[in-house]
Amino acid sequence: MEDPVATGRTLHPRLVEGEVRVIGDRWSPRVHEIKAFLSRSRASYRWLDVEVDEEARALATVVGVDPKQSAVVLFPDGTTLVDPDIRTVASRLGLEVEPGALAYDLIVVGGGPAGLAAAIYGASDGLRTVVVEQDLPGGQASYGAMIENYPGFPKGLSGSDLVRRMVEQAERFGADILVTHRATSVRADGEDRVVTLETGTELTSDAVVLSIGVSFRWLDAPSCRPLVGAGVYYGAATTEATACRDQEIYILGGGNSAGQAALLLAQYARRVVLVAIESSLEETMSAYLVRRIRRHDNIEVRLRQTVVEVDGSGHIEGLVIKHLDTDETERVRAQGLFVFIGATPQTDWLRGAVLKDEEGFIYAGKDLRDDGGTRADWPLERPPFDLETSMPGVFVAGDVRHGSVKRLASAVGEGAQVVHFIHQYRKKAQRPRIRASMANRT
């Protein structure tokens, strides 16, 4: 039977057909990066571990590289890439890595659930829409092994499956999904809003939605950062699960993402140890996950503890665990550490463009008002629309908004809602929709 974790189905119908093979060492960060990208793109792929697979070593010999030092990607048509960057892999898969136009009715920065919902509703309403995503669509939701409390799916579905459905829906309505591109600035140019990409390309639109979500919070522990991708992973349980067979695996975190990862990894690992700073899992984890974790024989829960050090040369070999109530420490063997300790907004690139709180979350709508009316940061006489930032015509939706509810359904709801306010904004500005012939590049 095909392993649902080690292989996948295509995210886009135009993706290259056939199985992509990845050859390399389990502890290679580059191999991990490529595997994670292929897994989240839902491309059909198979990883060949050079430590245990003779075929992998033979293929690497034919290519002429040392598989212990390099990552080799073999495509079904015989094309071989050695240590490719992710954009090159995306291009070979058939994903959009170049914008189809320079002018749009709506630019959505960030392809998480909020951004994809905005793209679906914007494109279905006839707005020429593009989603600019620095990695792949889905945000943190795409890492979820199983989402069981999203309305309408009583049996649950994986995060990647939900994202696949949303991407297909957005594309069916005509939205462009641009991957592996990072926005570096947004500015007003008269009535236009201009988003600059890291390549220097400028996309122009009437309205922009910032739905950049949040990124995994990094573990501040000695020797941790050099081992990321070599035994220390952030949100990569589905990618690395099969590599954890019969091993001792630790998970740091007490939220739903950590619980989902524990249940998935317990299907492969000899033992999974869930380490959390909370006094009880019920403080931060949904009850249905807590019940399942407690029923698992090979999941151990350690409360009021944290990881303060990671041991290993070239790859993880152990951890130092601190008991928070006594300050005692203990050294344990570990062959994997999966970190789920919260998230932070990645909004430094918006410095000076929109108003943010001290943590980097973006103010919008009523948060731009005070008791005496609108704040001095708001430049117009009219009050801001709900979800509109301090730059008129630039909106925000999802987890990156100040005061947002960090729930998947809430993010999707805001993505749908923001299009309503964009229509109101465009009506006030009396802006016509862009015709496809005008939007296409020359």
N, C-alpha and C positions, 0 to 999 in steps of 0.2 A: 504494500500500500504506500502511495506517495505521502511523504512527510509534509504536512501543511505548513510547517514552520520553515523547513529548509528550501521549499520551492514556493512559487506564487503564481498568480494569474495577472495578466496585463492590466495596468491602470487605464491605459488608453487603447482603443482598438487599433490605432496605427502603429503601436509598438512593434519592434522587430519580432518576428515569429520564431519559435524554436528556443532551445535552452541555452542560456549563457552560462559559461563555466568560469569560475574564479579559482585560481590556483595560488596558494600561499600558505604561510604559517599562521596558526591560530592566534598567536600573540602579536601579529603585525597590525599596528594602527591603521595603515593604509588598506589592508585587507578588510578590516572591520568597517572602515568608512565605505568601501565599495559594496560590501555585503549589505550594510544598512541601507544604502541608497537603492540597491536593486530590490531589497525586500519591501521598502516603502513605496517604490514605484509599481510594485506588483508584477515586475518582469519575472518570467520563469527562469530561474537560475539554480545552479548547483555549485556548492563549494567543495573543493577537493583539498584536503588537508595534507600538506607534504610530509607531515610527521608520520602519517599512517597509511597514506594512499600511494601505491606504486605507480598507478596511472598518472597521478599528479607529478611525480618526480620525472617520469618519462616524458610527459608533455613539456615540462619546463626545460628539459635537456634539448628537445627539438627546437624550442624557441631560442635557446642559448642564453638563459638567465639562471641565476641562483635563486630558487624559489624561497630560500630562507631570508633573502634580502629584498626581494621584489614581489610585487603583486602582478599577476598575469591574468588578463581577461580575454577569454576566447568567445567570439560571437559565432552564431550558427553558420554564417557565410564564410567562415575561415579567417576572418579578420582577427588580428591579435593586437592587444594594447598592453604595454608594460608600464606599470605605475602611472596610469592615466589620472588626470584631474577629473573631478566629478562632472564638470560641464561637457567634457569630451565624451564621457560615458553616456550622459543624457542625450547628447546629439546623436550618438550611434544607436541609441534606443528608439529614436524617432520623436523625442519630446521637443517642444518648442523652446529653443534657446535664443532666438532672435525675435524681437517684436515684429508683428505683422503690419504695424502702422505706427505713426508718430503722433497722431491726434485722435483722441477718444472723447466720448461723452462722459465716461467714468473710468477713473484709474483706481483700482483697489490694491493697496500695498499690504501684502500678507495674505497667504492662502490657507489660513486655518478655517475652522467652521464658520466664524463670523464673516470672513472675507469671501468664502465660497457661497454663503447664503446671499451676500450682497451681490455677487456676480450673477447668481441665478435670477434674482428678482430684477436686477438692473437690465440684464440682457433680455429677459423675458418681456420686459416693458419696452423694449426697442432701443435701449441705450447701447451704443457701441462701447463695449466694456473690455478691459484687460485686467488680469490679476498678475501682479509682479510678486514672485515668491523667490526668496534667496536660496531655498533648498528645493523641497518638493511640497506640494499642497498637503495640508492636513494639520500642521502644527503639532502640539503635544497630543492631540486626540489620536493622531495616526499611530502613536506608539502603544495605544491601549490594546492589550491582548484580547479583552472581551468587555464590551460595554453593555450592561444589562439593564440600566435604568433610563435609557433614552426612549422617549415616548414613541409608541408604534412598533417596537421590536421586542415583544414579550420574551422571546428566546435569546435575545441579545445578538450582537454582531461585533466583529472586531473593529477597531478603530480604522484600520486600513480599508476594510470593506465599506464602512460608512463614507470615508473620503472618496473612494472610487466612485460610489454612486453620485456623490455631490459633484465631482469633477465631470462625469459623463453628462449630468444634467445641465451644468453650466455651459459645457461645450455644445450640447444639443441646441441651446438657445443662441449660440453664436459667440460666446465669450472667448477671448484669447487667454490661455493659461501660460504665462511666461515663467520658466523655471530657471534656477541657478543664477538669478540676477538680484543683486542687492541695491535697494534705493539708498542714496547717500544724501539727498536733500530734497526739500519741497519748498517752493517759493511762489509768491504771487507775481504775475506779470500782467498788470492791468486786470482785465476780467478773466484771464487764463490762470490756471494753476499748473505749474511745471514740476514734474518729478524727474530728478536726475539719477541715472543708474551709475554703478561703479565703473562702467565702460566709458562714461562720458555722454552716452545717449540721453537725450531729453525727450520725455513724453509729455504732451500737452493735453489738458482736459479742462472742462468746466468745473468738475468736482472731483475730489479725492476722498477715498475712505482709508483711514489708517486702521488696519486690523492685524497689526503685527504681533499680537499675542504676547506671550512671555516665554522666556527660555529657562532651561533647567538651571537651578542654583548650584554653583560649584561647591564641592566639599573642600574646605580649607584645612587640609591635613598634610603633614610632611610626606614627600615622595608620592603624593597622589597624582598630581598633574602629569608627570612624565609617563605614568602607566595608564592614562586614558586610552582606550582601545586595545590595551594589552592586559586585560583582566579587570580594569575599572571601566564601567559603562554607565552612561546616562540615557535612560529611556530606551534601552536596546534589548529588552528581554526577548522579543520575538525573533530578533536577528541571531542572538547568541544562544538560544535555548538548547539546540541540539548539540552544541559544543560543550555543554555542561553535564553530559551524561555521566552518572556515577561519581559526581564530584561534590565537594563541599562549597556551597554557595551562600554568600551573605547579601542581604538586602537592607539598605539603610533608608528608613522613612516609615511614617505611620499613616499615610493617606491612602486614598483609593488606588492610585497608580502603583504604589508599593504592594498593596494587597493583590491586585490583579497579576503583577509580576510574580509574586510568591506562588500563586496558584498555578501559573503556567510553568515556571521553572521546576516546581515540585514534581511535574510529570517526567522530568529528565534527570534531575540531580539526585544524588544519594541522600543529601540533606540540605534543606534550605533554612537559614537562620534569619529571621526578621528582627532587626534592631531598630528600636524607636525610643525617642526621648520622652514620649508621653507616659502617663501612669496607667493608661488603659487604651486599647485600640479604639474603643467606642468613642473616644474624644474626637477623633479625626477621620475615622473610617466608617463606611456604610455598614449597617448591621448585617446585610446578607453576605458581605465579604468576610466579616469577622466570624460568622458562624461556619463558613466553609473552611477558613484557615484553621480553626480549632478542631475540625474533624479530620484534618490531614495528619497522618502519622509522621510524615517526614518534614513537617514544618515546625520549627521551634521559634517561639516568640520571646524576645528579651526586651523588657520594658525599662525605662529610665536608664538607658545606655546609649552610647554613641561611638562612632569610629573616630579616633584621634590620630591614627598613623597607619600608613600602608607600607608593607614590606615587599621587597622584590627587586631583582636585578634583571631587567629586560621584560619581566612579566610579574604579575602579582603572585606572592607566595604566602602572605599572611597579613594579619591586621592586629592593631592594638585597640582593644575595646575599653572604654572608660565607663565605670559605674557612677552615675551622676550623684547618687545619694551618699556615696562614701568616698568618692574621688579615687578609688582603687582602679588599677588598670590590669588588664590581662591580655596576653599575646595568644592569638589563635591562628591555626592554619586555615587558609582560604584559597580557593582556585578561581574565585570570581567575586566582584563586589558591584552590585547594581544600586545606583544612588538615585533616590527620589526624595529630596529634602526641600521641595518648594521651587518657586520660580521667580524670576525677576524680569521687569520690562527692559527691552533693548531699544531704548529711545534716545541714546546719546546723540545720534545723527540728526535729531530734531531740535537740537539746542538753538534757541533763539527764534524758532519757527512757530511753535505752539506752546501754550502755557501748560506746565506739568507740576505735579506735586513733588515733595522732597524725595520720594522713592522713584520718580520717573514715570508715574502713571499720568495720563493725559486728561486735563480738565475739559469738560464740554457742557453745553446746555445750561441748566440751572446752576451748575457749579461755577459758571462765569458771572453769576449775578451775586450781589450782596443786598443788604436790606434797603439800600438807597437806590437800587436799580442795577444796571450792568456795571461791571468793574471797568477800571481804566484800561485794562488789557484788551477790551472789546472795542473795535474801532468804528462801528456803525451805530446809527441812531436806532435802527430796529433791534430788538433783542435777538440773541442767537437762537437758532432752531435747536430742538433737542438733538443731542449727539453731534452738534456742530462745535468745532474747537475755536480757539481764539483767533484763528485765521479763517475768515469767512470763506465758505466753499470747501473747506477741508473738514471732514467729519471723522469720527472715531467710533469703532464698534468692537465689542468683545472684551477679553480679559485685560487689555492694555488701557481701558478707560478707567479713570479714577472712580472708585465706588462701585465698580461692576460686580455682579454676582458670578463667582467663578464656577459656573455650571455650563456644560455643553449646550443644553437646550437654551439657556439664556444667551449664549454667544450667537447661536443660530437666529434667535429671535431678534437680537439687535442688528444682525446683518440684514435681515428682512426689513426691519423697521427703518433703517437708515435710508433706504431707497425712497421711502415716502417723503422724507425731509429733503432729499436731493431733488425730487420733482418740484417741491415747493420753492426751493432755492433757485432752480433753473427757471421756473415760471416768473419769479420776481425779477430775475436778471434778463428775462426774455431771450433766452439762448435757444436756437434751433438745434435739432439733433443733427449729428454728423452723418452725411451720406457715405456709404462705403467707398465710393470713388474718390471722395475728398480725403478719407482717412488713409488710404493705401499709400505706401511709400513710393517715390518715383526712383 
